[in-house]
Amino acid sequence: MWSQIIFLVSIIVVTIFLLLELKKVLIRFYIALQGPFFAPTNSQRIKQILELAELKPGEKVVDLGSGDGRILIALVRAHPQIKAVGVELNPKYVKLSRDNIKKAGLSKKIEIRKSNFWKEDLSEYDLIVTYCIKMVMGKLERKLKDEIKESTKVISVFFQFPTWKPKIESGDIRLYQK
Ligand SMILES: C[S@@+](CC[C@H](N)C(=O)[O-])C[C@H]1O[C@@H](n2cnc3c(N)ncnc32)[C@H](O)[C@@H]1O
């Protein structure tokens, strides 16, 4: 009787483990085919980011995976004296964000780099914004803790870091500091 229960529980545990691994493989396969996920931050969340950021003139901001550029455009409109950089891997969104920034008349104030943010040095920024997928939050937490200054603010949209406790939470927008 006990051996049957142990066998059944083992089968369930192994099945759950395999399904979770299969999910990761399918996500990697999707990213390899389609490029990284794009989901824009909505205007309510951008308002929350603006409130938490408390930017000062001259500060430097980066959006890791800047998509269509909407967060940077909103930040620079609210704080024209900041320096803003977007790092975006997908050429489609590099072009779209550059077009949107041009339409907003902010080409001189926002730089979009076509680059992989894992290769970027994040030590120079005062504010880092990120809206990534859950799978990479642990790796990103380690990179940020290794590279950023004590004073740097990190704002994450929706996803939380696995061990880093947020300093401020506003709905699903969270601000972190070392
Ligand atoms: C969820 S979207 C967020 C877009 C934008 N930050 C916003 O909140 O509206 C994530 C973006 O990150 C980009 N991305 C994902 N991995 C990346 C990487 N390693 N380097 C640069 N960009 C990346 C995707 O192409 C996508 O545009």
The ligand as an SDF file (V2000), in Angstrom:
LIG
                    3D

 27 29  0  0  0  0  0  0  0  0999 V2000
    7.4730   43.5040  -22.2180 C   0  0  0  0  0  0  0  0  0  0  0  0
    8.2530   44.4720  -23.4710 S   0  0  0  0  0  0  0  0  0  0  0  0
    8.3840   46.0490  -22.6430 C   0  0  0  0  0  0  0  0  0  0  0  0
    8.5670   47.2180  -23.5640 C   0  0  0  0  0  0  0  0  0  0  0  0
    8.6740   48.5780  -22.8630 C   0  0  0  0  0  0  0  0  0  0  0  0
    9.7540   48.5880  -21.8950 N   0  0  0  0  0  0  0  0  0  0  0  0
    7.3910   48.9160  -22.1590 C   0  0  0  0  0  0  0  0  0  0  0  0
    7.3320   48.6390  -20.9390 O   0  0  0  0  0  0  0  0  0  0  0  0
    6.4530   49.3910  -22.8180 O   0  0  0  0  0  0  0  0  0  0  0  0
    9.9270   43.8560  -23.3900 C   0  0  0  0  0  0  0  0  0  0  0  0
   10.8290   44.3880  -24.4670 C   0  0  0  0  0  0  0  0  0  0  0  0
   12.1520   43.9470  -24.1800 O   0  0  0  0  0  0  0  0  0  0  0  0
   12.7970   43.5650  -25.3770 C   0  0  0  0  0  0  0  0  0  0  0  0
   13.8690   42.6330  -24.9960 N   0  0  0  0  0  0  0  0  0  0  0  0
   13.7420   41.4000  -24.4680 C   0  0  0  0  0  0  0  0  0  0  0  0
   14.9330   40.8590  -24.1880 N   0  0  0  0  0  0  0  0  0  0  0  0
   15.8590   41.7990  -24.5240 C   0  0  0  0  0  0  0  0  0  0  0  0
   17.2870   41.8520  -24.4490 C   0  0  0  0  0  0  0  0  0  0  0  0
   17.9900   40.8190  -23.9670 N   0  0  0  0  0  0  0  0  0  0  0  0
   17.9190   42.9770  -24.8530 N   0  0  0  0  0  0  0  0  0  0  0  0
   17.2030   44.0380  -25.3320 C   0  0  0  0  0  0  0  0  0  0  0  0
   15.8450   44.0420  -25.4390 N   0  0  0  0  0  0  0  0  0  0  0  0
   15.1820   42.9360  -25.0350 C   0  0  0  0  0  0  0  0  0  0  0  0
   11.6740   42.9850  -26.2250 C   0  0  0  0  0  0  0  0  0  0  0  0
   11.9770   43.0080  -27.6070 O   0  0  0  0  0  0  0  0  0  0  0  0
   10.5050   43.9010  -25.8670 C   0  0  0  0  0  0  0  0  0  0  0  0
   10.4440   45.0160  -26.7340 O   0  0  0  0  0  0  0  0  0  0  0  0
  1  2  1  0
  2  3  1  0
  2 10  1  0
  3  4  1  0
  4  5  1  0
  5  6  1  0
  5  7  1  0
  7  8  2  0
  7  9  1  0
 10 11  1  0
 11 12  1  0
 11 26  1  0
 12 13  1  0
 13 14  1  0
 13 24  1  0
 14 15  1  0
 14 23  1  0
 15 16  2  0
 16 17  1  0
 17 18  1  0
 17 23  2  0
 18 19  1  0
 18 20  2  0
 20 21  1  0
 21 22  2  0
 22 23  1  0
 24 25  1  0
 24 26  1  0
 26 27  1  0
M  CHG  2   2   1   9  -1
M  END
$$$$
